[in-house]
């Protein structure tokens, strides 16, 4: 009887254990991106990103980027450990792109890549860390 109780207890605990597991970089999904991030772009002031579920695309995110008194809209997704975000100062035109890789071993809480202003040939290194 005790053995059956232990098996039942262990089986019930499996979903909780699976939810707290650290995903590999390639396993990071939309759900891991949701929340508040600190974004640091080389040579620029730090910014805060607030990402939520995209209202139209099930596996994408949308939200806002705050740089002090300036706010932009962002939208994007993560696939196979690669993050793509598009930034728009006016909500219509893309003003910058964020292309990065989820850092292996960060449990989906750090992304490093390049932030590029629209129309510029080169970008700036960035790091995003989930708060």
Secondary structure, 3 states (H helix, E strand, C coil): CHHHHHHHHHHHHHHHHHHHCCCCHHHCCHHHHCEEEEEEECCCCCEEEEEEECCCCCCCEEEEEEECCEEEEEEEEEECCEEEEEEECCCCCCCEEEEEEECCCCCCCEEEEEEEECCCCCCEEEEEEEC
